[in-house]
Amino acid sequence: MLGTLAKWLRIYGFDTFYASRDMDDPELLGISKKDNRILITRDKNLIIAARRENLKPIEINSTALDEQISIVLGDIKPDKTKILSRCIVCNAKVEDIKKQEVKDKVPKKVFENNDKFWFCKKCNKIYWQGSHYEKMFEKIDNLG
């Protein structure tokens, strides 16, 4: 339901659990309680149930990503040292990896044009500072 928002929260460096479609409300509430997570949803019934469980959910009514991010972050100033510290696919922390170790795992031009790479041990995704990297930081700066 809010997959793009979840991806952006990971970009900001927040530990972000994204529920699968087959999870029901009691399961989501249980995870929120057990892991001390903030529940972010558009589902009005889930909001009501979360409040009954003394959780403090964040209700998202907007479909605009920038507005969603602003609602979730509120007055929080993200820690800039944590930006891009998590895999946007699986949420695991990414680690530096030596350039030589990615030689046959990224496109040739990417390998030739980049010196710094990051790796997710959980899902094997490799990251680098491509054009998307600058666009992400530009968006982060614009959102404050």
Helices and strands as residue ranges (DSSP letters): H 3-11, H 25-34, E 40-41, H 44-52, E 58-59, H 65-73, G 80-82, E 95-97, G 99-102, H 108-113, E 117-119, E 126-128, H 131-143
